[in-house]
Structure formats: structure tokens, C-alpha cells
Amino acid sequence: MFFFLMVLMVALFQFRIYACMVAGACVEDALAASGLASALIDVEEYGRSHSLKIEDTRNAFRVYRDALQYNLALDEEGFSTREELLAGKVRIREYIVYNVSDRDVYATVYDGEGNCLRQEKAPLGQARTPDGIVVEHTTIYSRVEFQVMGLMGCIIDGDKEKSVDVVRCERDE
């Protein structure tokens, strides 16, 4: 009987670990999809110079927030309607747009509420996202915090960050 209980506990523990891994992967996919959804390039600038820039970063943040809400099935307060996946509130911690122009990188940093915290400029090749990626092209970085259900009703805090590049695709046809 003791052996059976131990095997059952190990199986439950592994199932919860697997569920946490699935939740993390789902959140990471939602970050990537939402980041790409918010890559609202200036089409007129692209037509003139083939430069990919996100001029209206505030609108890009709003699109990101709405896309994340849709991708994770969040309600207005930030709680997931899929409680088997996410147990608590999902919070946007940071959203940064890196625009590359000539030899410079211009970063616009937003908090989770959509407030512009600061704007920075750095030489191309020296700017890095908080997750350590060197910015070579227009890039969107985001970080969120979330909670998943652990064993015996324990809540486990997690966070994920993701950078997505916006790169012009040139094909030889």
C-alpha cells in the first residue's frame, strides 16, 4: 500500500510539472504572437526607404495588450477564463519597442499600464534587450508575470519574456 501511495504521489507531482510546462509554453507562444501583432510598421516610411519602424509605439502597446488578452483568454481584470492553465492574474511587466534607424537604436519603454517610462538611444550593436539579445533590427520585447496551480492548491508564480524581430524578407525570384 505504501509503495502504491508513493507511486501515486510521484505521478501527481510529474503531472503538475507537466501542466506548469504546458502553461509556460502557452504563455511564451502568446507573447510571441502578441508581439508580432503589435509590430505596426509605418507603411509610408517603408515605401520610401524600406526602413521598418514602429512610429506609434503607444498604439503598438495597446494592440499588444489586446492581442495578449485574446491569446490567453483573459477577462478585463487579467484573469484567464481557462483556469486549468493559469490560476491567477496575468500582468504585463514591461513592453519595449526598439526602432533601428541608420546606425542607432531608439528604445521606448512602457510599463504594464501603458505609461511611457523612458526613451533611450544607443549605437547599433550595443543595444540589448533585457533577455540579452543584441538588437540588430526593429525588435519588440515583452515580459509578463502569471500564476499556475501547483500541488495541493499551492500557487506558483512564473514569468516569461520574449523578443521578436521585425525583419524585411528579401527573396530572389
C-alpha positions in Angstrom: 0.0 0.0 0.0 2.8 2.4 0.9 4.5 1.7 -2.5 1.3 2.4 -4.3 0.9 5.7 -2.5 4.4 6.7 -3.3 3.9 5.9 -7.0 0.7 7.9 -7.0 2.4 10.9 -5.3 5.2 10.8 -7.9 2.7 10.6 -10.7 0.7 13.5 -9.4 3.9 15.5 -9.0 5.0 14.8 -12.5 1.6 15.7 -13.9 1.7 19.1 -12.1 5.2 19.7 -13.5 3.9 18.9 -17.0 0.9 21.2 -16.5 3.3 24.0 -15.5 5.5 23.4 -18.5 2.4 23.5 -20.8 1.3 26.8 -19.2 4.7 28.3 -19.7 4.8 27.2 -23.3 1.4 28.6 -23.9 2.3 31.9 -22.4 5.5 32.1 -24.4 3.6 31.4 -27.6 1.1 34.1 -26.7 3.9 36.6 -26.1 5.4 35.9 -29.5 2.1 36.1 -31.3 1.1 39.3 -29.4 4.5 40.9 -30.0 4.2 40.2 -33.7 0.6 41.5 -33.7 1.9 44.8 -32.3 4.6 45.2 -35.0 2.7 48.0 -36.7 5.3 49.4 -39.1 5.0 52.8 -40.7 4.0 51.8 -44.2 4.8 55.2 -45.8 8.3 55.1 -44.3 8.8 51.5 -45.6 7.6 52.6 -49.1 10.1 55.4 -49.1 13.2 54.0 -47.5 12.5 50.2 -46.9 13.0 51.0 -43.3 10.9 49.1 -40.7 9.9 51.5 -38.0 7.1 51.4 -35.5 6.3 55.1 -35.2 3.2 54.9 -33.0 4.6 52.9 -30.1 1.7 53.8 -27.8 -0.8 52.3 -30.2 1.5 49.3 -30.7 1.3 48.7 -26.9 -2.5 48.8 -27.0 -2.6 46.3 -29.8 -0.1 44.1 -27.8 -2.3 44.2 -24.7 -5.5 43.4 -26.7 -3.7 40.6 -28.5 -2.4 39.1 -25.3 -5.8 39.3 -23.7 -7.2 37.4 -26.7 -4.4 34.9 -27.0 -4.5 33.9 -23.3 -8.3 34.2 -23.0 -8.1 36.9 -20.3 -11.0 38.9 -18.9 -10.9 42.6 -18.3 -9.1 42.2 -15.0 -6.4 39.9 -16.5 -7.6 36.6 -15.2 -7.7 33.6 -17.6 -11.1 32.1 -18.3 -9.1 28.8 -18.8 -8.4 28.2 -15.1 -6.8 24.8 -15.7 -4.0 26.7 -17.5 -3.5 29.9 -15.5 -4.6 30.3 -11.9 -4.1 34.0 -11.2 -3.9 37.4 -12.8 -1.6 37.9 -15.8 0.4 41.1 -15.5 2.3 42.9 -18.2 5.6 44.0 -16.6 7.5 45.5 -19.5 7.0 46.3 -23.1 9.8 47.8 -25.2 9.9 48.8 -28.8 13.4 49.0 -30.3 13.4 51.0 -33.6 16.6 50.7 -35.7 17.4 53.8 -37.8 20.7 54.1 -39.7 23.3 53.3 -37.1 21.2 54.0 -34.0 18.7 52.1 -31.9 15.8 54.0 -30.2 14.1 52.2 -27.4 10.7 53.2 -26.0 9.9 51.6 -22.7 6.4 51.0 -21.3 5.1 49.7 -18.0 2.2 47.3 -17.7 -0.3 50.1 -17.7 0.8 51.6 -21.0 2.7 54.5 -19.4 5.9 55.5 -21.3 8.7 55.3 -18.7 11.6 56.4 -20.8 13.1 56.7 -24.3 16.7 55.8 -24.9 19.2 55.9 -27.7 22.2 53.6 -28.3 24.5 52.8 -31.1 23.6 49.8 -33.3 25.2 46.7 -32.0 25.4 47.9 -28.4 21.7 47.8 -27.5 20.5 44.7 -25.9 17.0 43.5 -24.8 16.6 42.6 -21.1 16.7 38.9 -22.2 20.2 39.5 -23.6 19.5 39.6 -27.4 21.6 42.2 -29.4 19.2 44.5 -31.3 20.1 44.5 -35.0 16.6 45.0 -36.4 13.4 46.6 -35.2 12.5 44.5 -32.2 9.7 44.2 -29.7 10.4 42.9 -26.2 7.8 42.0 -23.6 7.7 40.4 -20.2 4.7 39.1 -18.2 4.1 37.5 -14.9 1.5 34.8 -14.3 0.5 32.2 -11.8 -0.2 28.4 -12.2 -1.8 25.9 -9.8 0.8 23.7 -8.0 0.3 20.6 -5.9 -2.3 20.7 -3.1 -3.7 24.1 -4.1 -0.3 26.0 -4.0 0.0 28.8 -6.4 3.3 29.0 -8.3 4.5 32.4 -9.7 6.1 32.5 -13.1 7.3 35.0 -15.6 8.1 34.8 -19.3 9.9 37.2 -21.6 10.1 37.2 -25.4 11.8 39.3 -28.1 10.5 39.3 -31.6 12.4 40.9 -34.6 10.7 42.7 -37.4 12.8 41.9 -40.4 12.3 42.6 -44.1 12.3 39.4 -46.2 14.1 39.7 -49.5 13.5 36.9 -52.0 15.4 36.3 -55.1 12.7 35.4 -57.6 
